[in-house]
Amino acid sequence: MPHIRTDNQRVTQITFVDSEPDKQAEALSVMTKRARFMAR
């Protein structure tokens, strides 16, 4: 079971996304929102 810590620990998340060229901006937007959510 994971241990949830309240101190400020850094986390690195690496995500590879293969998207169509016209969908790259949308994919980046979704990933940015996800990163902000995970930072909370």
mmCIF file of the N, C-alpha and C atoms, coordinates in Angstrom:
data_MODEL
# 
_entry.id   MODEL 
# 
loop_
_atom_site.group_PDB 
_atom_site.id 
_atom_site.type_symbol 
_atom_site.label_atom_id 
_atom_site.label_alt_id 
_atom_site.label_comp_id 
_atom_site.label_asym_id 
_atom_site.label_entity_id 
_atom_site.label_seq_id 
_atom_site.pdbx_PDB_ins_code 
_atom_site.Cartn_x 
_atom_site.Cartn_y 
_atom_site.Cartn_z 
_atom_site.occupancy 
_atom_site.B_iso_or_equiv 
_atom_site.pdbx_formal_charge 
_atom_site.auth_seq_id 
_atom_site.auth_comp_id 
_atom_site.auth_asym_id 
_atom_site.auth_atom_id 
_atom_site.pdbx_PDB_model_num 
ATOM 1   N N  . MET A 1 1  ? 0.844  -1.176 0.000   1.00 0.00 ? 1  MET A N  1 
ATOM 2   C CA . MET A 1 1  ? 0.000  0.000  0.000   1.00 0.00 ? 1  MET A CA 1 
ATOM 3   C C  . MET A 1 1  ? 0.891  1.242  0.000   1.00 0.00 ? 1  MET A C  1 
ATOM 4   N N  . PRO A 1 2  ? 0.567  2.237  -0.841  1.00 0.00 ? 2  PRO A N  1 
ATOM 5   C CA . PRO A 1 2  ? 1.406  3.434  -0.894  1.00 0.00 ? 2  PRO A CA 1 
ATOM 6   C C  . PRO A 1 2  ? 1.318  4.252  0.384   1.00 0.00 ? 2  PRO A C  1 
ATOM 7   N N  . HIS A 1 3  ? 2.379  4.926  0.663   1.00 0.00 ? 3  HIS A N  1 
ATOM 8   C CA . HIS A 1 3  ? 2.440  5.812  1.819   1.00 0.00 ? 3  HIS A CA 1 
ATOM 9   C C  . HIS A 1 3  ? 2.280  7.243  1.318   1.00 0.00 ? 3  HIS A C  1 
ATOM 10  N N  . ILE A 1 4  ? 1.256  7.940  1.746   1.00 0.00 ? 4  ILE A N  1 
ATOM 11  C CA . ILE A 1 4  ? 1.000  9.312  1.331   1.00 0.00 ? 4  ILE A CA 1 
ATOM 12  C C  . ILE A 1 4  ? 1.738  10.248 2.278   1.00 0.00 ? 4  ILE A C  1 
ATOM 13  N N  . ARG A 1 5  ? 2.572  11.087 1.702   1.00 0.00 ? 5  ARG A N  1 
ATOM 14  C CA . ARG A 1 5  ? 3.360  12.017 2.493   1.00 0.00 ? 5  ARG A CA 1 
ATOM 15  C C  . ARG A 1 5  ? 2.829  13.428 2.300   1.00 0.00 ? 5  ARG A C  1 
ATOM 16  N N  . THR A 1 6  ? 2.931  14.227 3.328   1.00 0.00 ? 6  THR A N  1 
ATOM 17  C CA . THR A 1 6  ? 2.451  15.603 3.247   1.00 0.00 ? 6  THR A CA 1 
ATOM 18  C C  . THR A 1 6  ? 3.569  16.596 2.983   1.00 0.00 ? 6  THR A C  1 
ATOM 19  N N  . ASP A 1 7  ? 4.826  16.159 3.075   1.00 0.00 ? 7  ASP A N  1 
ATOM 20  C CA . ASP A 1 7  ? 5.906  17.090 2.754   1.00 0.00 ? 7  ASP A CA 1 
ATOM 21  C C  . ASP A 1 7  ? 6.016  17.226 1.234   1.00 0.00 ? 7  ASP A C  1 
ATOM 22  N N  . ASN A 1 8  ? 6.731  18.213 0.798   1.00 0.00 ? 8  ASN A N  1 
ATOM 23  C CA . ASN A 1 8  ? 6.785  18.549 -0.620  1.00 0.00 ? 8  ASN A CA 1 
ATOM 24  C C  . ASN A 1 8  ? 7.845  17.707 -1.327  1.00 0.00 ? 8  ASN A C  1 
ATOM 25  N N  . GLN A 1 9  ? 7.438  16.623 -1.924  1.00 0.00 ? 9  GLN A N  1 
ATOM 26  C CA . GLN A 1 9  ? 8.342  15.749 -2.666  1.00 0.00 ? 9  GLN A CA 1 
ATOM 27  C C  . GLN A 1 9  ? 8.121  15.960 -4.162  1.00 0.00 ? 9  GLN A C  1 
ATOM 28  N N  . ARG A 1 10 ? 9.193  15.980 -4.917  1.00 0.00 ? 10 ARG A N  1 
ATOM 29  C CA . ARG A 1 10 ? 9.083  16.137 -6.364  1.00 0.00 ? 10 ARG A CA 1 
ATOM 30  C C  . ARG A 1 10 ? 8.793  14.795 -7.025  1.00 0.00 ? 10 ARG A C  1 
ATOM 31  N N  . VAL A 1 11 ? 8.051  14.872 -8.107  1.00 0.00 ? 11 VAL A N  1 
ATOM 32  C CA . VAL A 1 11 ? 7.725  13.692 -8.885  1.00 0.00 ? 11 VAL A CA 1 
ATOM 33  C C  . VAL A 1 11 ? 7.989  14.019 -10.351 1.00 0.00 ? 11 VAL A C  1 
ATOM 34  N N  . THR A 1 12 ? 8.606  13.096 -11.046 1.00 0.00 ? 12 THR A N  1 
ATOM 35  C CA . THR A 1 12 ? 8.829  13.263 -12.471 1.00 0.00 ? 12 THR A CA 1 
ATOM 36  C C  . THR A 1 12 ? 7.941  12.278 -13.204 1.00 0.00 ? 12 THR A C  1 
ATOM 37  N N  . GLN A 1 13 ? 7.184  12.794 -14.151 1.00 0.00 ? 13 GLN A N  1 
ATOM 38  C CA . GLN A 1 13 ? 6.305  11.946 -14.950 1.00 0.00 ? 13 GLN A CA 1 
ATOM 39  C C  . GLN A 1 13 ? 6.689  12.131 -16.410 1.00 0.00 ? 13 GLN A C  1 
ATOM 40  N N  . ILE A 1 14 ? 6.978  11.036 -17.082 1.00 0.00 ? 14 ILE A N  1 
ATOM 41  C CA . ILE A 1 14 ? 7.328  11.085 -18.492 1.00 0.00 ? 14 ILE A CA 1 
ATOM 42  C C  . ILE A 1 14 ? 6.232  10.362 -19.262 1.00 0.00 ? 14 ILE A C  1 
ATOM 43  N N  . THR A 1 15 ? 5.628  11.078 -20.203 1.00 0.00 ? 15 THR A N  1 
ATOM 44  C CA . THR A 1 15 ? 4.539  10.519 -20.985 1.00 0.00 ? 15 THR A CA 1 
ATOM 45  C C  . THR A 1 15 ? 4.855  10.712 -22.462 1.00 0.00 ? 15 THR A C  1 
ATOM 46  N N  . PHE A 1 16 ? 4.793  9.628  -23.202 1.00 0.00 ? 16 PHE A N  1 
ATOM 47  C CA . PHE A 1 16 ? 4.980  9.690  -24.646 1.00 0.00 ? 16 PHE A CA 1 
ATOM 48  C C  . PHE A 1 16 ? 3.614  9.632  -25.300 1.00 0.00 ? 16 PHE A C  1 
ATOM 49  N N  . VAL A 1 17 ? 3.358  10.567 -26.203 1.00 0.00 ? 17 VAL A N  1 
ATOM 50  C CA . VAL A 1 17 ? 2.078  10.622 -26.892 1.00 0.00 ? 17 VAL A CA 1 
ATOM 51  C C  . VAL A 1 17 ? 2.345  10.646 -28.390 1.00 0.00 ? 17 VAL A C  1 
ATOM 52  N N  . ASP A 1 18 ? 1.721  9.738  -29.078 1.00 0.00 ? 18 ASP A N  1 
ATOM 53  C CA . ASP A 1 18 ? 1.817  9.696  -30.538 1.00 0.00 ? 18 ASP A CA 1 
ATOM 54  C C  . ASP A 1 18 ? 0.495  10.208 -31.085 1.00 0.00 ? 18 ASP A C  1 
ATOM 55  N N  . SER A 1 19 ? 0.514  11.430 -31.611 1.00 0.00 ? 19 SER A N  1 
ATOM 56  C CA . SER A 1 19 ? -0.731 12.025 -32.078 1.00 0.00 ? 19 SER A CA 1 
ATOM 57  C C  . SER A 1 19 ? -0.559 12.557 -33.497 1.00 0.00 ? 19 SER A C  1 
ATOM 58  N N  . GLU A 1 20 ? -1.671 12.758 -34.115 1.00 0.00 ? 20 GLU A N  1 
ATOM 59  C CA . GLU A 1 20 ? -1.672 13.364 -35.438 1.00 0.00 ? 20 GLU A CA 1 
ATOM 60  C C  . GLU A 1 20 ? -1.187 14.812 -35.307 1.00 0.00 ? 20 GLU A C  1 
ATOM 61  N N  . PRO A 1 21 ? -0.510 15.341 -36.313 1.00 0.00 ? 21 PRO A N  1 
ATOM 62  C CA . PRO A 1 21 ? 0.007  16.711 -36.218 1.00 0.00 ? 21 PRO A CA 1 
ATOM 63  C C  . PRO A 1 21 ? -1.064 17.747 -35.873 1.00 0.00 ? 21 PRO A C  1 
ATOM 64  N N  . ASP A 1 22 ? -2.263 17.584 -36.386 1.00 0.00 ? 22 ASP A N  1 
ATOM 65  C CA . ASP A 1 22 ? -3.308 18.566 -36.104 1.00 0.00 ? 22 ASP A CA 1 
ATOM 66  C C  . ASP A 1 22 ? -3.936 18.394 -34.724 1.00 0.00 ? 22 ASP A C  1 
ATOM 67  N N  . LYS A 1 23 ? -3.561 17.353 -34.001 1.00 0.00 ? 23 LYS A N  1 
ATOM 68  C CA . LYS A 1 23 ? -4.086 17.107 -32.648 1.00 0.00 ? 23 LYS A CA 1 
ATOM 69  C C  . LYS A 1 23 ? -3.048 17.351 -31.564 1.00 0.00 ? 23 LYS A C  1 
ATOM 70  N N  . GLN A 1 24 ? -1.854 17.789 -31.927 1.00 0.00 ? 24 GLN A N  1 
ATOM 71  C CA . GLN A 1 24 ? -0.786 17.976 -30.946 1.00 0.00 ? 24 GLN A CA 1 
ATOM 72  C C  . GLN A 1 24 ? -1.121 19.052 -29.921 1.00 0.00 ? 24 GLN A C  1 
ATOM 73  N N  . ALA A 1 25 ? -1.716 20.147 -30.344 1.00 0.00 ? 25 ALA A N  1 
ATOM 74  C CA . ALA A 1 25 ? -2.066 21.222 -29.404 1.00 0.00 ? 25 ALA A CA 1 
ATOM 75  C C  . ALA A 1 25 ? -3.099 20.729 -28.400 1.00 0.00 ? 25 ALA A C  1 
ATOM 76  N N  . GLU A 1 26 ? -4.047 19.950 -28.860 1.00 0.00 ? 26 GLU A N  1 
ATOM 77  C CA . GLU A 1 26 ? -5.069 19.396 -27.959 1.00 0.00 ? 26 GLU A CA 1 
ATOM 78  C C  . GLU A 1 26 ? -4.443 18.424 -26.961 1.00 0.00 ? 26 GLU A C  1 
ATOM 79  N N  . ALA A 1 27 ? -3.545 17.579 -27.446 1.00 0.00 ? 27 ALA A N  1 
ATOM 80  C CA . ALA A 1 27 ? -2.869 16.628 -26.559 1.00 0.00 ? 27 ALA A CA 1 
ATOM 81  C C  . ALA A 1 27 ? -2.044 17.361 -25.504 1.00 0.00 ? 27 ALA A C  1 
ATOM 82  N N  . LEU A 1 28 ? -1.351 18.402 -25.901 1.00 0.00 ? 28 LEU A N  1 
ATOM 83  C CA . LEU A 1 28 ? -0.553 19.181 -24.949 1.00 0.00 ? 28 LEU A CA 1 
ATOM 84  C C  . LEU A 1 28 ? -1.438 19.856 -23.913 1.00 0.00 ? 28 LEU A C  1 
ATOM 85  N N  . SER A 1 29 ? -2.580 20.357 -24.338 1.00 0.00 ? 29 SER A N  1 
ATOM 86  C CA . SER A 1 29 ? -3.518 20.990 -23.420 1.00 0.00 ? 29 SER A CA 1 
ATOM 87  C C  . SER A 1 29 ? -4.022 19.995 -22.374 1.00 0.00 ? 29 SER A C  1 
ATOM 88  N N  . VAL A 1 30 ? -4.375 18.808 -22.812 1.00 0.00 ? 30 VAL A N  1 
ATOM 89  C CA . VAL A 1 30 ? -4.854 17.770 -21.888 1.00 0.00 ? 30 VAL A CA 1 
ATOM 90  C C  . VAL A 1 30 ? -3.747 17.381 -20.911 1.00 0.00 ? 30 VAL A C  1 
ATOM 91  N N  . MET A 1 31 ? -2.534 17.234 -21.416 1.00 0.00 ? 31 MET A N  1 
ATOM 92  C CA . MET A 1 31 ? -1.416 16.856 -20.547 1.00 0.00 ? 31 MET A CA 1 
ATOM 93  C C  . MET A 1 31 ? -1.103 17.957 -19.533 1.00 0.00 ? 31 MET A C  1 
ATOM 94  N N  . THR A 1 32 ? -1.236 19.210 -19.938 1.00 0.00 ? 32 THR A N  1 
ATOM 95  C CA . THR A 1 32 ? -1.001 20.339 -19.026 1.00 0.00 ? 32 THR A CA 1 
ATOM 96  C C  . THR A 1 32 ? -2.033 20.344 -17.909 1.00 0.00 ? 32 THR A C  1 
ATOM 97  N N  . LYS A 1 33 ? -3.289 20.138 -18.267 1.00 0.00 ? 33 LYS A N  1 
ATOM 98  C CA . LYS A 1 33 ? -4.352 20.073 -17.254 1.00 0.00 ? 33 LYS A CA 1 
ATOM 99  C C  . LYS A 1 33 ? -4.110 18.901 -16.301 1.00 0.00 ? 33 LYS A C  1 
ATOM 100 N N  . ARG A 1 34 ? -3.695 17.786 -16.832 1.00 0.00 ? 34 ARG A N  1 
ATOM 101 C CA . ARG A 1 34 ? -3.419 16.603 -16.005 1.00 0.00 ? 34 ARG A CA 1 
ATOM 102 C C  . ARG A 1 34 ? -2.268 16.888 -15.041 1.00 0.00 ? 34 ARG A C  1 
ATOM 103 N N  . ALA A 1 35 ? -1.228 17.537 -15.519 1.00 0.00 ? 35 ALA A N  1 
ATOM 104 C CA . ALA A 1 35 ? -0.075 17.850 -14.666 1.00 0.00 ? 35 ALA A CA 1 
ATOM 105 C C  . ALA A 1 35 ? -0.484 18.799 -13.542 1.00 0.00 ? 35 ALA A C  1 
ATOM 106 N N  . ARG A 1 36 ? -1.322 19.786 -13.847 1.00 0.00 ? 36 ARG A N  1 
ATOM 107 C CA . ARG A 1 36 ? -1.789 20.711 -12.804 1.00 0.00 ? 36 ARG A CA 1 
ATOM 108 C C  . ARG A 1 36 ? -2.634 19.976 -11.767 1.00 0.00 ? 36 ARG A C  1 
ATOM 109 N N  . PHE A 1 37 ? -3.451 19.047 -12.221 1.00 0.00 ? 37 PHE A N  1 
ATOM 110 C CA . PHE A 1 37 ? -4.261 18.251 -11.297 1.00 0.00 ? 37 PHE A CA 1 
ATOM 111 C C  . PHE A 1 37 ? -3.355 17.399 -10.405 1.00 0.00 ? 37 PHE A C  1 
ATOM 112 N N  . MET A 1 38 ? -2.377 16.752 -10.994 1.00 0.00 ? 38 MET A N  1 
ATOM 113 C CA . MET A 1 38 ? -1.485 15.877 -10.235 1.00 0.00 ? 38 MET A CA 1 
ATOM 114 C C  . MET A 1 38 ? -0.639 16.673 -9.243  1.00 0.00 ? 38 MET A C  1 
ATOM 115 N N  . ALA A 1 39 ? -0.379 17.950 -9.532  1.00 0.00 ? 39 ALA A N  1 
ATOM 116 C CA . ALA A 1 39 ? 0.410  18.779 -8.637  1.00 0.00 ? 39 ALA A CA 1 
ATOM 117 C C  . ALA A 1 39 ? -0.334 19.118 -7.352  1.00 0.00 ? 39 ALA A C  1 
ATOM 118 N N  . ARG A 1 40 ? -1.652 19.008 -7.391  1.00 0.00 ? 40 ARG A N  1 
ATOM 119 C CA . ARG A 1 40 ? -2.433 19.288 -6.178  1.00 0.00 ? 40 ARG A CA 1 
ATOM 120 C C  . ARG A 1 40 ? -2.281 18.128 -5.274  1.00 0.00 ? 40 ARG A C  1 
# 
